[in-house]
Amino acid sequence: MIGVLNMKKFSYIDLIAILNIEDAHPGGFDLTKKTLKFLPLTSESLVLEVGCGSGNTASYLYENYKCSITSIDINSRMLANARKRFNKMKVPITLHQANAENLPFKDNSFDIIISESVTSFTNVDKSLLEYVRVLKKGGFFLAIEMTAERPLTIKEESDIKDVYGISKVRTVREWEQNLIKAGFRDYKIIKGNSIMNTLTKSTESLPFQKLPPEGIELLHKFQELLLHFKDVLGYRVLLCRKR
């Protein structure tokens, strides 16, 4: 994920943050609500959300489970959007500006970690090791992540990186290998679909006038990319447990 806008190339994450798109991850909020049911959430749960986005998931978690939630993001606009929501809803959620690859928490701090289309935008090996470190023994990691339905060519990876800013779109097998390497032994691939099949929410109300010219250009590239790779880009829900 990206930091200051005027110092770096305008990114997909900047696009999401400026438009304040809720539930930009594949499957949207409907999938979020379904997948949270796989977790043993209670009012005693200590939850870390990696990537706060608009704050929608964390707010829902508190309203429905009254658990203790810490949300992090590296993008200052995302944090501002989430903080505005939390203040409006009066939910006691702790926010930190932090990097998934170097979490500012002690070992064995959390019962559950949730990451919705965030880990792919980081150094996956480093982030997964950090998740294992800060999870308690028996803790759960739930992720919704983009997948490639087949191995990509170098040209295809370059085209996707140009839009998403993501270094690699992993196949399901590659995700499995990363999880095992990080130390997760118990994991399930719960659900999957094409990203195109999940894009149902209207975009008419989004504040496109806030986008700079490079943002409009990136938006058009994004739309073209999804059409071009409609049979190639998918997603999976990953449910993992630390032994």
Secondary structure, DSSP 8 states (H G I E B T S, - for coil): ----GGGS---HHHHHHHHT-TT-STTHHHHHHHHHTTS---TT-EEEEE--TTSHHHHHHHHHH--EEEEEES-HHHHHHHHHHHHHHT---EEEE-BTTB-SS-TT-EEEEEEES-GGGS-HHHHHHHHHHHEEEEEEEEEEEEEESS---HHHHHHHHHHH--S----HHHHHHHHHHHT--EEEEEEEEESGGG--S--TTS-GGGS-HHHHHHHHHHHHHHHHTTTTEEEEEEEEE--
